[in-house]
Amino acid sequence: MFTGIIQGMAKVLSIEEKKPFSHPRHSVARGYAGGARTRELGGE
Protein backbone atom coordinates (compact mmCIF):
# COMPACT_ATOMS: atom_id res chain seq x y z
CA MET A 1 0.00 0.00 0.00
CA PHE A 2 2.78 2.43 0.87
CA THR A 3 5.30 1.18 -1.69
CA GLY A 4 4.13 3.81 -4.19
CA ILE A 5 4.70 6.59 -1.65
CA ILE A 6 8.13 5.23 -0.76
CA GLN A 7 9.13 4.87 -4.41
CA GLY A 8 7.82 8.37 -5.18
CA MET A 9 9.76 9.86 -2.28
CA ALA A 10 12.94 7.99 -3.22
CA LYS A 11 12.61 9.11 -6.84
CA VAL A 12 12.06 12.77 -5.94
CA LEU A 13 14.73 12.81 -3.23
CA SER A 14 17.31 11.32 -5.61
CA ILE A 15 16.48 14.10 -8.11
CA GLU A 16 16.49 16.81 -5.42
CA GLU A 17 19.92 15.73 -4.13
CA LYS A 18 21.38 17.06 -7.37
CA LYS A 19 19.94 20.53 -6.61
CA PRO A 20 21.92 21.96 -3.67
CA PHE A 21 19.45 24.75 -2.86
CA SER A 22 16.25 22.68 -2.79
CA HIS A 23 14.30 22.65 0.46
CA PRO A 24 13.98 19.13 1.96
CA ARG A 25 10.39 19.70 3.04
CA HIS A 26 9.36 20.43 -0.56
CA SER A 27 11.13 17.27 -1.70
CA VAL A 28 9.19 15.15 0.77
CA ALA A 29 5.87 16.80 -0.12
CA ARG A 30 6.51 16.21 -3.82
CA GLY A 31 7.50 12.62 -3.06
CA TYR A 32 4.19 11.99 -1.29
CA ALA A 33 2.29 13.49 -4.22
CA GLY A 34 4.28 11.41 -6.72
CA GLY A 35 3.67 8.22 -4.73
CA ALA A 36 -0.07 8.90 -4.53
CA ARG A 37 -0.21 9.51 -8.29
CA THR A 38 1.71 6.29 -8.98
CA ARG A 39 -0.77 4.32 -6.87
CA GLU A 40 -3.78 5.89 -8.63
CA LEU A 41 -2.33 4.91 -12.01
CA GLY A 42 -2.15 1.28 -10.94
CA GLY A 43 1.48 1.23 -9.85
CA GLU A 44 2.50 -0.56 -6.67
C-alpha positions as CSV (number, residue, x, y, z in Angstrom):
1,M,0.0,0.0,0.0
2,F,2.8,2.4,0.9
3,T,5.3,1.2,-1.7
4,G,4.1,3.8,-4.2
5,I,4.7,6.6,-1.7
6,I,8.1,5.2,-0.8
7,Q,9.1,4.9,-4.4
8,G,7.8,8.4,-5.2
9,M,9.8,9.9,-2.3
10,A,12.9,8.0,-3.2
11,K,12.6,9.1,-6.8
12,V,12.1,12.8,-5.9
13,L,14.7,12.8,-3.2
14,S,17.3,11.3,-5.6
15,I,16.5,14.1,-8.1
16,E,16.5,16.8,-5.4
17,E,19.9,15.7,-4.1
18,K,21.4,17.1,-7.4
19,K,19.9,20.5,-6.6
20,P,21.9,22.0,-3.7
21,F,19.4,24.7,-2.9
22,S,16.3,22.7,-2.8
23,H,14.3,22.7,0.5
24,P,14.0,19.1,2.0
25,R,10.4,19.7,3.0
26,H,9.4,20.4,-0.6
27,S,11.1,17.3,-1.7
28,V,9.2,15.2,0.8
29,A,5.9,16.8,-0.1
30,R,6.5,16.2,-3.8
31,G,7.5,12.6,-3.1
32,Y,4.2,12.0,-1.3
33,A,2.3,13.5,-4.2
34,G,4.3,11.4,-6.7
35,G,3.7,8.2,-4.7
36,A,-0.1,8.9,-4.5
37,R,-0.2,9.5,-8.3
38,T,1.7,6.3,-9.0
39,R,-0.8,4.3,-6.9
40,E,-3.8,5.9,-8.6
41,L,-2.3,4.9,-12.0
42,G,-2.2,1.3,-10.9
43,G,1.5,1.2,-9.8
44,E,2.5,-0.6,-6.7
